[in-house]
Amino acid sequence: MWVALQSDNPVEISFAQHCLNEAGLWNAVLDDASQAFSGIAGVQGRRLIVNEADAEEASRVLLEAGVACRSPEDRGVEPLF
């Protein structure tokens, strides 16, 4: 799976998910419920994932829609430090 977008903005996640759905690309939102239990909004952020095979297409779709997403080369991995 490739993390296309991580955001604590539910509108941004919803719009990006809509764009991917319209393009026929499978996607899912992770960490949606965990924010409700964290007690602090914006700490974790929700992650929008797509299949790695669709990373290039998903990136193109999101960038055309004006959504600042990760680069497909990034593979959604962030350094710990």
C-alpha positions, 0 to 999 in steps of 0.5 A, spaced: 500 500 500 502 507 498 500 512 503 498 518 498 496 523 503 496 524 510 492 530 513 488 532 519 483 535 515 477 531 514 475 535 508 481 534 504 481 527 505 474 526 503 475 530 497 481 526 495 478 520 496 472 522 492 477 524 486 480 517 487 473 514 487 471 517 480 478 515 477 476 508 479 482 507 483 481 503 490 483 507 496 481 507 504 482 511 509 486 509 515 486 512 522 479 515 522 477 512 528 483 513 532 483 520 532 476 520 536 480 516 542 486 520 542 483 526 545 487 531 541 485 533 534 490 533 529 496 529 532 496 523 528 492 525 522 488 520 517 492 516 512 489 515 505 492 509 501 492 506 495 495 500 491 502 501 490 500 499 483 496 505 482 501 510 485 503 513 479 495 514 477 493 516 483 498 521 484 496 524 477 489 524 479 490 528 485 495 533 483 490 534 477 485 536 482 489 540 486 491 536 492 498 536 494 499 528 495 506 525 496 510 523 490 510 515 488 517 515 489 516 516 496 512 510 498 509 513 504 515 512 508 517 517 513 523 517 517 522 516 525 527 522 526 
